[in-house]
Amino acid sequence: IIRSPVLALRSDDVLSCADWLQRDQVVSASWDRSATIWQVETGASLRTLYGHDGELTYVSCHQTKPLVITSSRKFNRFIDFNYILLNKL
């Protein structure tokens, strides 16, 4: 039984969603219009992905390809891990 959290993600704004990127990394979506990649072992913020005009409500990572999808109320964006915007739906 785990009685205390293994990791607490800290942000200046609301974190609305998170998904596993790799075994040791998590991506979170935030109302500050960004998605952040976190190192699970240390809790350190590794990278921040920008590109939305509104608060992020969802984030999901592709299981086999280096892609993250983020969603706001108006748009979905596909972002590779090198910050290249691949497609705006």
C-alpha positions in Angstrom: 0.0 0.0 0.0 1.3 3.4 -1.0 0.3 6.0 1.5 2.2 9.0 0.1 2.7 10.2 -3.5 5.8 9.0 -5.4 5.9 12.3 -7.2 4.2 15.7 -7.0 4.2 17.9 -10.1 4.4 21.6 -9.3 3.1 24.3 -11.5 2.0 28.0 -11.2 -1.3 27.1 -12.9 -3.7 24.2 -13.0 -2.4 20.9 -14.3 -5.3 19.4 -16.1 -4.0 16.1 -17.4 -0.9 13.9 -17.5 0.3 10.8 -19.5 3.4 8.6 -19.5 5.8 9.6 -22.2 8.5 7.0 -21.5 9.2 4.7 -18.6 10.8 7.5 -16.6 9.0 10.6 -18.0 5.5 12.1 -17.8 3.9 14.9 -19.9 1.4 17.2 -18.2 -1.1 19.6 -19.8 -1.7 23.0 -18.0 -4.1 25.9 -18.1 -1.0 28.1 -18.8 -1.2 26.9 -22.4 1.8 24.6 -22.1 2.7 20.9 -21.8 5.7 20.0 -19.7 7.9 16.9 -19.8 8.9 15.8 -16.3 11.6 13.4 -15.0 9.7 11.0 -12.7 12.7 10.0 -10.6 13.6 13.6 -9.7 10.5 15.6 -10.4 12.5 18.0 -12.6 10.9 19.8 -15.5 12.9 18.8 -18.6 11.1 20.7 -21.4 8.1 22.8 -21.9 6.1 22.6 -25.2 4.2 25.7 -26.3 1.8 26.5 -29.1 -1.8 26.7 -27.9 -3.9 29.9 -27.7 -6.0 28.6 -24.8 -5.8 26.4 -21.7 -4.8 22.8 -22.3 -7.4 20.2 -21.3 -5.8 17.0 -22.5 -2.4 15.4 -23.4 -1.6 12.0 -24.8 1.6 10.3 -25.9 1.9 8.0 -28.9 3.1 4.6 -27.7 5.6 3.9 -30.4 6.4 7.2 -32.1 7.9 10.4 -30.7 4.7 12.4 -30.7 2.6 14.1 -28.2 -1.0 15.4 -28.8 -2.3 18.3 -26.8 -5.8 19.6 -26.8 -7.5 22.9 -25.9 -11.1 23.9 -26.5 -10.4 25.0 -30.0 -7.4 23.0 -31.4 -5.5 19.7 -31.2 -1.8 19.9 -31.9 0.6 17.1 -32.7 4.1 18.0 -31.5 7.3 15.9 -31.8 9.8 15.9 -29.0 11.9 18.4 -30.8 9.2 21.1 -30.7 8.3 20.8 -34.4 4.6 21.4 -35.0 3.5 18.7 -37.3 -0.2 19.3 -37.8 -2.9 21.7 -36.5 -6.4 20.2 -36.6 
